[in-house]
Amino acid sequence: MLRASGFDVIGTAKNGKEAVEMYKNFPIKPDIIIMDHRMPIKSGIEASKEILSINSEAKIIFASADTTIKEIALSIGVLCFKTKPFSNKKLIENIEKALRIKKPQISMNK
């Protein structure tokens, strides 16, 4: 569906640990990451935290049917939270919107 909509898909992870390892090893980082919440080995929250610790400007669209973790996902820095189920059209709209957003730089000076 993403390829049919004109996007390049550079990887698909089977679990959260693999998602982080793939991200670390990409020579060119993806413009958007679509992260699921419930994954084996490492949850989407854990994987998102690690990816955002590597690159605070990573744009992560978080997807889950569990709305109880929405606040947590947004608080760690994901760009948006998609409640499952959602339409392909809505996902494409969110990806296009996310591509136009410049994430703010956060400085932690003491």
C-alpha positions as MATLAB code, in Angstrom:
seq = 'MLRASGFDVIGTAKNGKEAVEMYKNFPIKPDIIIMDHRMPIKSGIEASKEILSINSEAKIIFASADTTIKEIALSIGVLCFKTKPFSNKKLIENIEKALRIKKPQISMNK';
ca = [
       0.000    0.000    0.000;
       2.807    2.444    0.812;
       4.741    1.557   -2.321;
       1.558    1.849   -4.403;
       1.154    5.358   -2.963;
       4.621    6.343   -4.201;
       6.665    5.827   -1.025;
       9.900    3.862   -0.778;
       9.846    1.275    2.010;
      13.414    0.639    3.118;
      12.702   -1.950    5.789;
      10.183   -3.870    7.833;
      11.080   -5.175   11.285;
       9.603   -8.283   12.896;
      10.054   -6.942   16.441;
      11.130   -3.868   18.367;
      14.727   -5.002   18.837;
      15.094   -5.559   15.099;
      13.546   -2.125   14.424;
      16.211   -0.417   16.548;
      19.040   -2.439   14.989;
      17.779   -1.683   11.483;
      17.570    2.022   12.309;
      21.137    2.037   13.662;
      22.415    0.335   10.506;
      20.595    2.409    7.880;
      23.237    4.539    6.138;
      20.473    7.004    5.266;
      17.802    7.252    7.942;
      14.134    6.929    6.924;
      12.025   10.095    6.697;
       9.182    8.412    8.609;
       8.966    5.389   10.912;
       5.635    3.667   11.438;
       5.867    1.943   14.806;
       3.448   -0.612   16.209;
       2.993   -0.848   19.976;
       2.742   -4.568   20.624;
       5.776   -6.344   19.242;
       7.855   -9.275   20.465;
      11.145   -8.791   22.366;
      10.845   -4.978   22.651;
       7.638   -2.919   22.626;
       7.019   -0.002   20.308;
       7.455    2.375   23.257;
      10.865    0.888   24.102;
      11.969    0.862   20.448;
      10.760    4.441   19.910;
      12.653    5.643   23.000;
      15.857    4.047   21.718;
      15.469    5.422   18.205;
      14.708    8.901   19.550;
      17.776    8.684   21.822;
      19.852    7.990   18.701;
      18.164   10.750   16.693;
      15.789   13.161   18.439;
      14.599   14.362   15.022;
      13.311   10.921   13.956;
       9.685   11.159   12.872;
       7.704    8.280   14.327;
       4.040    7.632   13.625;
       2.895    5.360   16.441;
       0.040    2.901   15.815;
      -1.936    0.986   18.407;
      -5.440   -0.093   19.340;
      -4.416    0.460   22.982;
      -5.283    4.115   23.575;
      -4.062    3.902   27.186;
      -0.488    4.343   25.929;
      -1.228    7.372   23.720;
      -0.009    9.892   26.316;
       3.150    7.889   26.942;
       3.909    7.624   23.222;
       3.408   11.345   22.658;
       5.397   12.257   25.786;
       8.496   10.382   24.588;
       8.506   12.345   21.336;
       6.612   10.401   18.684;
       5.133   12.695   16.063;
       1.582   11.363   16.149;
      -0.510    8.515   17.496;
      -2.810    6.551   15.161;
      -5.591    4.586   16.817;
      -6.180    1.233   15.112;
      -8.045    0.496   13.005;
      -7.424    3.342   10.575;
      -7.813    3.661    6.830;
      -4.926    3.555    4.378;
      -6.065    6.975    3.151;
      -5.761    8.455    6.654;
      -2.303    6.925    7.118;
      -1.118    8.393    3.800;
      -2.468   11.803    4.852;
      -0.573   11.540    8.162;
       2.648   10.544    6.397;
       2.362   13.459    3.974;
       1.699   15.859    6.855;
       4.621   14.451    8.868;
       6.984   14.930    5.933;
       6.189   18.669    6.002;
       6.808   19.048    9.759;
      10.191   20.153   11.045;
      10.701   18.667   14.517;
      12.043   21.227   16.988;
      15.536   20.789   18.364;
      15.504   20.268   22.132;
      18.494   21.448   24.090;
      19.144   20.085   27.569;
      21.699   22.640   28.802;
      22.249   22.868   32.547;
];
